[in-house]
Amino acid sequence: MTKKYKAALLGYYGFENLGDELLLCSSLKILEESGIEREKIIVLSNNPEQTKKNFGIAAINRWKIREAAKTFSNCENLYLGGGGLFQDSTSIKSCVWYWGIMRLANFLGVKIYALGQSIGPLNSRIAKFLTGNALRLCKKIHVRDKNSFELAKNFGCENTILGSDLVLNLKPERMPSTGKKFS
């Protein structure tokens, strides 16, 4: 059975944080350059309407678990698109949420990949457990710094590669809906 989406993107998108929106832009470019058409990609966003407007991409509300489950049921791959998603310096909530959404995707048969991640800081044992458990679900993990590489290896993730921040792949250009330059 053919799935509607080849890729779902998960990150800290739709929170009006320029760095994370740049990560989304870079992730979209990487997927498109890999041969995945834009209409086969969907984004889990805090503000799906704004994400649709800014990037011309399908988006759902990341907080609506039923909507996420429906999307994952019709999706082949989930990509964690850059940033420091697994950290507990502000709160354990980030680790809990990303762990839960990744477990849901895995339960529904979606293949999971991590792109351009930084891992940590992880101060609590529960944060370390959740992060390691979630990352071990990934088919491939691409991290953007040596500390994250070492943490992933310590979690038993032998499928980890060290690279750079995804934003470094961007060339200055205009955002689709606003015409404003990123640089």
PASEBA-1860 file (N, C-alpha, C; in nm, 3 decimals):
! residues 183
1> MTKKYKAA> 0.084/-0.119/0.000/0.000/0.000/0.000/0.089/0.125/0.000 ~ 0.060/0.216/-0.089/0.135/0.340/-0.099/0.086/0.438/0.007 ~ 0.179/0.498/0.077/0.148/0.595/0.181/0.138/0.734/0.119 ~ 0.055/0.819/0.177/0.038/0.955/0.126/0.165/1.038/0.141 ~ 0.236/1.018/0.254/0.357/1.097/0.281/0.480/1.008/0.286 ~ 0.586/1.055/0.225/0.715/0.987/0.235/0.788/1.033/0.361 ~ 0.759/1.157/0.406/0.834/1.214/0.519/0.748/1.305/0.604 ~ 0.761/1.287/0.735/0.709/1.383/0.832/0.830/1.445/0.901
9> LLGYYGFE> 0.826/1.576/0.922/0.935/1.647/0.989/0.892/1.688/1.128 ~ 0.976/1.657/1.224/0.950/1.688/1.364/1.065/1.770/1.419 ~ 1.033/1.883/1.478/1.133/1.969/1.540/1.060/2.075/1.620 ~ 1.130/2.179/1.655/1.071/2.288/1.732/1.020/2.394/1.634 ~ 0.929/2.351/1.546/0.880/2.436/1.438/0.750/2.506/1.477 ~ 0.733/2.627/1.424/0.609/2.702/1.446/0.605/2.777/1.577 ~ 0.721/2.800/1.638/0.728/2.873/1.764/0.786/3.013/1.746 ~ 0.799/3.055/1.620/0.852/3.188/1.584/0.997/3.206/1.630
17> NLGDELLL> 1.073/3.098/1.625/1.215/3.101/1.656/1.290/3.090/1.524 ~ 1.359/3.196/1.486/1.424/3.201/1.355/1.518/3.082/1.332 ~ 1.598/3.047/1.433/1.691/2.936/1.417/1.622/2.806/1.382 ~ 1.510/2.778/1.450/1.438/2.653/1.422/1.365/2.659/1.288 ~ 1.319/2.777/1.247/1.257/2.789/1.115/1.361/2.770/1.005 ~ 1.484/2.816/1.030/1.593/2.792/0.935/1.626/2.642/0.928 ~ 1.620/2.574/1.042/1.640/2.429/1.042/1.533/2.359/0.958 ~ 1.409/2.405/0.969/1.301/2.348/0.888/1.329/2.373/0.740
25> CSSLKILE> 1.368/2.494/0.706/1.399/2.528/0.567/1.510/2.436/0.513 ~ 1.613/2.418/0.590/1.724/2.331/0.549/1.679/2.185/0.536 ~ 1.601/2.137/0.633/1.551/2.000/0.628/1.467/1.976/0.503 ~ 1.382/2.072/0.469/1.299/2.061/0.348/1.388/2.053/0.224 ~ 1.490/2.137/0.219/1.582/2.135/0.104/1.653/2.000/0.092 ~ 1.699/1.948/0.204/1.768/1.819/0.205/1.676/1.708/0.154 ~ 1.553/1.707/0.203/1.458/1.604/0.159/1.426/1.618/0.010 ~ 1.405/1.742/-0.035/1.377/1.763/-0.177/1.496/1.725/-0.265
33> ESGIEREK> 1.617/1.759/-0.222/1.736/1.721/-0.297/1.758/1.570/-0.298 ~ 1.697/1.502/-0.201/1.703/1.356/-0.195/1.594/1.290/-0.278 ~ 1.512/1.371/-0.346/1.411/1.318/-0.436/1.271/1.307/-0.378 ~ 1.249/1.362/-0.260/1.115/1.359/-0.201/1.042/1.489/-0.239 ~ 0.934/1.474/-0.311/0.857/1.591/-0.356/0.791/1.660/-0.237 ~ 0.780/1.792/-0.244/0.725/1.872/-0.135/0.584/1.826/-0.095 ~ 0.505/1.782/-0.191/0.368/1.739/-0.157/0.365/1.604/-0.085 ~ 0.481/1.540/-0.074/0.493/1.413/-0.002/0.554/1.433/0.137
41> IIVLSNNP> 0.566/1.561/0.180/0.625/1.595/0.309/0.520/1.667/0.394 ~ 0.516/1.636/0.523/0.428/1.704/0.618/0.508/1.741/0.742 ~ 0.473/1.855/0.801/0.546/1.907/0.917/0.456/1.906/1.040 ~ 0.509/1.864/1.152/0.441/1.876/1.281/0.482/2.011/1.338 ~ 0.388/2.103/1.352/0.418/2.241/1.387/0.332/2.291/1.502 ~ 0.386/2.382/1.578/0.309/2.451/1.682/0.206/2.545/1.620 ~ 0.234/2.594/1.499/0.145/2.685/1.429/0.134/2.639/1.283 ~ 0.052/2.535/1.258/0.049/2.477/1.124/0.008/2.575/1.014
49> EQTKKNFG> -0.082/2.668/1.044/-0.124/2.763/0.941/-0.007/2.852/0.899 ~ 0.071/2.899/0.995/0.187/2.982/0.963/0.292/2.902/0.889 ~ 0.312/2.777/0.928/0.409/2.691/0.860/0.366/2.668/0.715 ~ 0.237/2.643/0.693/0.186/2.626/0.556/0.212/2.751/0.474 ~ 0.182/2.866/0.533/0.197/2.995/0.464/0.344/3.023/0.432 ~ 0.431/3.006/0.531/0.572/3.040/0.513/0.648/2.945/0.422 ~ 0.611/2.816/0.424/0.691/2.717/0.352/0.616/2.645/0.240 ~ 0.487/2.672/0.223/0.411/2.606/0.118/0.412/2.455/0.134
57> IAAINRWK> 0.390/2.410/0.258/0.402/2.269/0.291/0.282/2.226/0.376 ~ 0.243/2.101/0.366/0.138/2.049/0.453/0.189/2.048/0.596 ~ 0.102/2.083/0.691/0.142/2.086/0.832/0.022/2.050/0.919 ~ 0.053/1.988/1.033/-0.049/1.956/1.132/-0.006/2.013/1.267 ~ -0.101/2.018/1.359/-0.074/2.066/1.493/0.001/1.958/1.571 ~ 0.121/1.987/1.610/0.206/1.889/1.678/0.149/1.842/1.811 ~ 0.059/1.918/1.872/0.005/1.885/2.003/-0.118/1.795/1.996 ~ -0.174/1.777/1.877/-0.293/1.692/1.861/-0.248/1.549/1.830
65> IREAAKTF> -0.245/1.468/1.933/-0.189/1.332/1.920/-0.267/1.247/1.821 ~ -0.398/1.259/1.819/-0.478/1.181/1.721/-0.443/1.220/1.578 ~ -0.423/1.350/1.556/-0.385/1.399/1.424/-0.246/1.345/1.386 ~ -0.155/1.343/1.483/-0.021/1.288/1.459/-0.030/1.139/1.428 ~ -0.110/1.066/1.503/-0.126/0.922/1.480/-0.183/0.895/1.341 ~ -0.282/0.975/1.301/-0.341/0.959/1.167/-0.236/0.986/1.059 ~ -0.156/1.090/1.081/-0.050/1.122/0.986/0.053/1.010/0.980 ~ 0.099/0.961/1.096/0.198/0.855/1.098/0.146/0.727/1.034
73> SNCENLYL> 0.017/0.702/1.045/-0.041/0.582/0.982/-0.032/0.589/0.830 ~ -0.014/0.708/0.779/-0.009/0.729/0.635/0.125/0.787/0.592 ~ 0.232/0.751/0.664/0.364/0.809/0.639/0.471/0.701/0.650 ~ 0.574/0.711/0.567/0.682/0.613/0.567/0.793/0.645/0.666 ~ 0.832/0.772/0.675/0.950/0.810/0.752/0.924/0.933/0.838 ~ 0.988/0.937/0.954/0.985/1.054/1.042/1.128/1.103/1.057 ~ 1.148/1.232/1.033/1.280/1.294/1.045/1.277/1.397/1.156 ~ 1.366/1.382/1.254/1.388/1.485/1.354/1.482/1.584/1.288
81> GGGGLFQD> 1.428/1.698/1.252/1.500/1.794/1.167/1.581/1.898/1.239 ~ 1.682/1.858/1.307/1.780/1.951/1.361/1.744/2.011/1.495 ~ 1.847/2.059/1.562/1.829/2.129/1.689/1.856/2.043/1.809 ~ 1.837/2.105/1.924/1.858/2.037/2.052/1.727/1.994/2.111 ~ 1.666/1.892/2.055/1.534/1.848/2.099/1.541/1.772/2.232 ~ 1.647/1.695/2.248/1.660/1.616/2.372/1.755/1.688/2.467 ~ 1.698/1.760/2.562/1.772/1.831/2.666/1.678/1.852/2.784 ~ 1.735/1.863/2.902/1.651/1.889/3.019/1.700/2.011/3.097
89> STSIKSCV> 1.772/2.101/3.031/1.821/2.220/3.101/1.706/2.316/3.134 ~ 1.603/2.319/3.051/1.486/2.403/3.079/1.378/2.325/3.153 ~ 1.361/2.198/3.115/1.258/2.113/3.174/1.273/1.972/3.118 ~ 1.220/1.875/3.189/1.218/1.736/3.141/1.113/1.718/3.032 ~ 1.020/1.814/3.021/0.906/1.801/2.929/0.950/1.777/2.785 ~ 1.057/1.841/2.741/1.103/1.823/2.604/1.140/1.677/2.578 ~ 1.216/1.619/2.668/1.255/1.478/2.653/1.133/1.386/2.652 ~ 1.040/1.412/2.742/0.919/1.329/2.751/0.838/1.340/2.623
97> WYWGIMRL> 0.819/1.462/2.574/0.734/1.482/2.456/0.795/1.417/2.332 ~ 0.923/1.445/2.304/0.984/1.387/2.184/0.994/1.234/2.194 ~ 1.023/1.183/2.312/1.024/1.039/2.332/0.887/0.980/2.299 ~ 0.781/1.041/2.352/0.645/0.990/2.329/0.604/0.992/2.184 ~ 0.634/1.101/2.115/0.592/1.111/1.975/0.672/1.014/1.887 ~ 0.799/0.993/1.921/0.879/0.895/1.848/0.831/0.753/1.875 ~ 0.793/0.722/1.998/0.740/0.590/2.030/0.610/0.565/1.952 ~ 0.525/0.668/1.944/0.400/0.656/1.867/0.431/0.626/1.721
105> ANFLGVKI> 0.521/0.702/1.661/0.556/0.680/1.520/0.612/0.539/1.500 ~ 0.699/0.496/1.589/0.756/0.362/1.581/0.648/0.255/1.591 ~ 0.555/0.272/1.685/0.445/0.178/1.702/0.362/0.165/1.575 ~ 0.349/0.275/1.501/0.270/0.276/1.378/0.351/0.238/1.254 ~ 0.474/0.190/1.275/0.554/0.136/1.166/0.633/0.238/1.086 ~ 0.650/0.358/1.138/0.724/0.462/1.068/0.874/0.445/1.098 ~ 0.957/0.457/0.995/1.103/0.455/1.014/1.146/0.593/1.060 ~ 1.236/0.598/1.159/1.275/0.725/1.221/1.422/0.753/1.195
113> YALGQSIG> 1.451/0.879/1.162/1.587/0.926/1.138/1.606/1.059/1.212 ~ 1.728/1.084/1.257/1.760/1.211/1.323/1.862/1.285/1.237 ~ 1.830/1.411/1.206/1.918/1.494/1.124/1.969/1.613/1.205 ~ 2.097/1.637/1.203/2.155/1.757/1.262/2.122/1.781/1.407 ~ 2.119/1.676/1.485/2.081/1.689/1.626/2.198/1.729/1.714 ~ 2.167/1.803/1.819/2.258/1.815/1.931/2.184/1.750/2.048 ~ 2.257/1.677/2.128/2.195/1.603/2.238/2.247/1.661/2.369 ~ 2.154/1.696/2.456/2.191/1.745/2.588/2.184/1.896/2.598
121> PLNSRIAK> 2.210/1.946/2.717/2.253/1.872/2.835/2.141/1.783/2.891 ~ 2.184/1.671/2.946/2.094/1.576/3.010/2.140/1.560/3.155 ~ 2.070/1.623/3.245/2.110/1.625/3.386/2.048/1.514/3.469 ~ 1.928/1.471/3.434/1.859/1.371/3.516/1.869/1.231/3.454 ~ 1.856/1.132/3.538/1.859/0.994/3.490/1.742/0.965/3.397 ~ 1.625/1.021/3.427/1.508/0.997/3.341/1.529/1.059/3.202 ~ 1.590/1.176/3.197/1.618/1.240/3.067/1.715/1.154/2.986 ~ 1.815/1.101/3.052/1.912/1.014/2.984/1.844/0.886/2.935
129> FLTGNALR> 1.758/0.828/3.019/1.686/0.706/2.979/1.597/0.733/2.858 ~ 1.514/0.838/2.864/1.421/0.870/2.756/1.496/0.899/2.625 ~ 1.602/0.975/2.636/1.679/1.011/2.517/1.742/0.888/2.453 ~ 1.809/0.806/2.533/1.870/0.684/2.479/1.766/0.592/2.418 ~ 1.653/0.576/2.487/1.546/0.489/2.438/1.491/0.541/2.305 ~ 1.472/0.671/2.293/1.420/0.730/2.169/1.522/0.719/2.056 ~ 1.646/0.753/2.083/1.748/0.751/1.978/1.775/0.610/1.925 ~ 1.759/0.511/2.009/1.778/0.373/1.962/1.669/0.330/1.863
137> LCKKIHVR> 1.562/0.408/1.852/1.459/0.381/1.752/1.501/0.426/1.612 ~ 1.602/0.513/1.606/1.643/0.574/1.479/1.724/0.478/1.391 ~ 1.692/0.479/1.263/1.768/0.400/1.166/1.906/0.460/1.145 ~ 1.913/0.594/1.149/2.039/0.666/1.132/2.029/0.794/1.213 ~ 2.141/0.832/1.276/2.146/0.953/1.357/2.261/1.039/1.307 ~ 2.230/1.161/1.272/2.330/1.259/1.229/2.334/1.367/1.336 ~ 2.449/1.384/1.401/2.464/1.484/1.506/2.557/1.594/1.459 ~ 2.545/1.711/1.525/2.619/1.828/1.479/2.737/1.867/1.568
145> DKNSFELA> 2.768/1.787/1.670/2.883/1.820/1.755/2.938/1.692/1.820 ~ 3.064/1.701/1.860/3.135/1.585/1.915/3.073/1.534/2.045 ~ 3.027/1.623/2.133/2.964/1.580/2.258/2.840/1.496/2.230 ~ 2.760/1.539/2.134/2.639/1.463/2.097/2.676/1.328/2.038 ~ 2.782/1.326/1.959/2.830/1.201/1.901/2.868/1.103/2.012 ~ 2.942/1.151/2.111/2.984/1.065/2.222/2.863/1.018/2.304 ~ 2.768/1.107/2.330/2.647/1.068/2.404/2.570/0.959/2.330 ~ 2.551/0.979/2.199/2.477/0.879/2.119/2.548/0.744/2.124
153> KNFGCENT> 2.679/0.745/2.112/2.756/0.620/2.119/2.740/0.555/2.257 ~ 2.742/0.638/2.362/2.723/0.585/2.498/2.584/0.524/2.517 ~ 2.486/0.572/2.440/2.351/0.516/2.445/2.340/0.388/2.361 ~ 2.448/0.348/2.296/2.446/0.228/2.214/2.403/0.251/2.071 ~ 2.406/0.374/2.026/2.363/0.408/1.890/2.484/0.406/1.797 ~ 2.516/0.288/1.747/2.632/0.272/1.659/2.606/0.329/1.520 ~ 2.482/0.363/1.492/2.443/0.416/1.362/2.451/0.568/1.358 ~ 2.540/0.627/1.438/2.553/0.772/1.451/2.671/0.822/1.368
161> ILGSDLVL> 2.647/0.934/1.298/2.755/1.000/1.225/2.766/1.144/1.272 ~ 2.887/1.196/1.268/2.914/1.334/1.308/2.917/1.420/1.184 ~ 2.839/1.528/1.186/2.834/1.621/1.073/2.831/1.763/1.123 ~ 2.756/1.846/1.054/2.747/1.987/1.091/2.601/2.026/1.113 ~ 2.581/2.147/1.158/2.447/2.202/1.175/2.380/2.211/1.038 ~ 2.254/2.173/1.030/2.182/2.174/0.902/2.174/2.312/0.840 ~ 2.171/2.417/0.921/2.158/2.553/0.869/2.279/2.590/0.783 ~ 2.393/2.527/0.808/2.512/2.558/0.728/2.496/2.515/0.583
169> NLKPERMP> 2.393/2.436/0.552/2.366/2.394/0.414/2.288/2.499/0.336 ~ 2.237/2.601/0.405/2.154/2.701/0.339/2.238/2.808/0.271 ~ 2.186/2.854/0.157/2.241/2.971/0.090/2.140/3.083/0.113 ~ 2.187/3.206/0.130/2.091/3.315/0.151/1.989/3.320/0.038 ~ 1.864/3.320/0.076/1.756/3.331/-0.022/1.634/3.386/0.047 ~ 1.530/3.401/-0.027/1.409/3.462/0.027/1.313/3.356/0.080 ~ 1.247/3.390/0.191/1.146/3.303/0.248/1.024/3.308/0.155 ~ 0.964/3.195/0.120/0.858/3.189/0.019/0.744/3.290/0.039
177> STGKKFS> 0.688/3.303/0.157/0.569/3.385/0.173/0.597/3.531/0.196 ~ 0.712/3.565/0.250/0.739/3.703/0.288/0.829/3.777/0.191 ~ 0.911/3.703/0.117/1.006/3.766/0.029/1.125/3.824/0.103 ~ 1.128/3.812/0.236/1.239/3.865/0.315/1.359/3.771/0.305 ~ 1.477/3.832/0.304/1.600/3.752/0.303/1.627/3.698/0.441 ~ 1.682/3.575/0.446/1.722/3.516/0.573/1.847/3.581/0.629 ~ 1.934/3.629/0.542/2.063/3.681/0.589/2.053/3.823/0.640
END
